[in-house]
Amino acid sequence: MSKNDPEKSAELIYRGMTRAQLDAAYNNIAAGADRPGRSERWLRESARIRQMPSARLDVPYADKERTKLDYLPSGRPKAPLFVFIHGGYWQRNHKDMFVFIADGLHPHGIDVALVGYTLGPQASLTEIVAEIVRSIDFLATSTMGYDANRMFVGGWSAGGHLAALMCLHPSIKSGIAISGIFDLEPISLCHLNENLQLTEREIATLSPIRLNEKLAAPLDLFLGAAELAAFRWQSTSFAQEAGSRGHQVTMMKELPGHTHFTILDELSDPNGEIALHIKNRVFQS
């Protein structure tokens, strides 16, 4: 049968879904979860914050084009640091467009760092994870002004996957994953894998849901109530499986009305559910 054969396209390949259904299950934009102009607003608000005189921009933590980070101090001496990892299915977006999330944390006296990384297919997922580990190593030994003994990590979508893995790092006190991906198997079976080319080893060792190594830090999961079913399954299944494996993973309540994209409003607003949760985590640790 050819690749476009109707019989082949109707074959059930994962949890009762065909390839076309699995493609749709992870396509937030086609499902209407995003609104025109949102990315432009994120970029505009991020550009404003990046103009802060105290901002340290494009600080290299490794020698690749994208292995740079932005550090945005809150103005509080020796503040705790929240490290944010952006999403985009490991193959899209840039740290520069997510600086707007600092608006939600600076009023609470929390410094923010945004980490860039090489995108697929220029880097494999194994290489991307290694880059994020290197960024945490760099931040843990940096003298930019924050309290390196109070480092917290978070990420959105594919960044949530990377943030979960960073909870293995001994320098991280706790983490949050927003609308994350924790089982790579369905990703390997849909259109997203055309660039990623995930290996069986990567699926087994880089899927947080399959980790045998115990997380060094607690991880809290956030999810929008209006997310696609696949993303809701990713978080709820991970929380259940993590509990059986002894990981400190907590499924927080689903945030009413929020899609995969609007949920970040709860991080960029100082009174948002996620921003307040981080504040409580940071100052109770």
Secondary structure, DSSP 8 states (H G I E B T S, - for coil): --TT-HHHHTSEEETTEEHHHHHHHT-TTTTT-S-TTHHHHHHHHHHHHHT-TT-EEEEESSSSTT-EEEEE--S-TT--EEEEE--STTTS--GGGGGGGHHHHGGGT-EEEEE----TTTS-HHHHHHHHHHHHHHHHH--SSS-TTSEEEEEETHHHHHHHHHTTSTTEEEEEEES-----HHHHTSTTHHHH---HHHHHHS-GGG--S--SS-EEEEEETTS-HHHHHHHHHHHHHHHHTT--EEEEEEETT--TTGGGHHHHSTTSHHHHHHHHHHHH-
